[in-house]
Structures are given as C-alpha cells and as structure tokens.
Amino acid sequence: MKTLLTRCFALAALAACVQGCCSTRTPAEAKPVSVELVRSGRSWDGAILPPYPADPPELRILRIAIPAGARLPDHRHPVINAGVLTRGSLNVVAENGQTLELKAGDPIIEVVDTWHYGYNPGKTEAEIVVFYVGDTNAPITEYKPVTCR
C-alpha cells in the first residue's frame, strides 16, 4: 500500500510539473511593464536643454563604473545626455554648488555645457549607464584644465 501511495504521489507531482512546464498560457504577472523614469526638456539643475543637432545625430551609450569614494574630475558635456544609476550612489555637483544625490534606480538628465563633477559617497562601486546624443564624432565630455599654483 505504501509503495502504491508513493507511486501515485510521484505521478501526481510529475503531472503537475509537466503541466506547468508545457503550459502555453502566459501568467498575468509575466506581462511586460513599462515605467517612465523621467521626461523633461530641462536638465537636473533646471536649465533648458539645447536644441538637437541639425545634422543626423549620433547616439552613444556608456556604462561608467565609479569606485567607492572616488571623485571624477571637473568636466562638462557639450551634448545632451541622460542616464540611470544602476548600482550604488552618486552625487553630482555643479560649479555653483547645486548638488544632486542619486541612488540606484534614479534617472538623471545631465547638465549641458556646465562644469560639474561627480563623486561616489558610498562604500561600494557605483555604476551609471549614460546615453549621449550629439553630432557624429563630436566630443561627449570636455575636462576642465587644471591650473598649477
């Protein structure tokens, strides 16, 4: 009797597994979900974004890793760019001192032609994926000259 019960249980488990694995129905929770992270004609500091290039634009996507405690050099972007912090935390500081604090999952519409820097205040590496749109082969980042005193 025990053997028969074990076989029945095994067959029932196998049937349930086959039904779940071979089902052609898609569960309701498997539907794609689209969430708009940000929409704006302004950068994070409130400045109006410049017009798109007149010529066909070139799009570049970069994944940038910033070590824990690291500070990026002062720089500016001559092109429109936006990104999403995928891991860690990042603070972005404009030349006037205005600061944006980002945590993983936060979007950013970056400042254009404004000197700024970023730093990772966290204890783990930060990662940001950034989309740049500008003229073909145009520089996407310019670094502020360092003056020696």
Order of alpha helices (4+ residues) and beta strands (2+ residues): alpha-beta-beta-beta-beta-beta-beta-beta-beta-beta
